[in-house]
Amino acid sequence: ADAKVPVIKFVLCGIQMDVQYAYMPEMPTADTLSYPDLSLRKCDAASQMAFNGIRDTAMIEDLVKDDVEGFQILLIGLKLWAKRRGVYGATVGYIGGYQLAILAARTCFLHKSTCPSPSLLFSALFKDMKEWKALSPISLPNSDVEKYLSS
């Protein structure tokens, strides 16, 4: 399969790693690397795709900044749940880490006042999924999306 973003996959000390390559024609400065203002106009399409991952991660971090620990515990629990059931891995057609991060961030954001513990967040996520209409997309709530889009 042709990858849209060049990636090197390897295992280091038992940890699976994916490293993406992106090319910036000009030397980055502190201003061009501040993720909300990241200008990608001079980058090729594959590099723009690679930088989208950085911006997506910044959006997720911004969304869960009030309870990073709850988000991390929920995400680890979701990955463990999916792996144990054999339904984890975007490369083989199942839900992957990025999709689970979106689900976890969405759940943390929507239920932060009503679910003070990771176990309650886990229950809330599955309740939301039970009520989800299968043809409607799941997306992150609009926190401050515009600041993460390139100019």
FENFENLIN-V761226 format. One record per backbone hydrogen bond with DSSP energy under -1.0 kcal/mol. NH is the residue of the N-H (numbers start at 1). CO is the residue of the C=O. Records with the same first field share a line. If there is no record, write none. Layout:
BEGIN
NH = CO + CO
END
This chain:
BEGIN
8 = 19
10 = 17
12 = 15
15 = 12
17 = 10
19 = 8
21 = 6
33 = 29
37 = 34
38 = 35
43 = 40
48 = 44
49 = 45
50 = 46
51 = 47
52 = 48
55 = 51
56 = 52
57 = 53
58 = 54
59 = 55
60 = 56
61 = 57
62 = 58
63 = 59
64 = 60
67 = 64
71 = 67
72 = 68
73 = 69
74 = 70
75 = 71
76 = 72
77 = 73
78 = 74
79 = 75
80 = 76
81 = 77
82 = 78
83 = 79
84 = 80
85 = 81
86 = 83
87 = 82
89 = 95
92 = 89
93 = 90
94 = 89
100 = 96
101 = 97
102 = 98
103 = 99
104 = 100
105 = 101
106 = 102
107 = 103
108 = 104
109 = 105
110 = 106
111 = 107
115 = 111
121 = 117
122 = 118
123 = 119
124 = 120
125 = 121
126 = 122
127 = 123
128 = 124
129 = 125
130 = 126
131 = 127
136 = 133
143 = 141
147 = 144
148 = 145
149 = 146
END
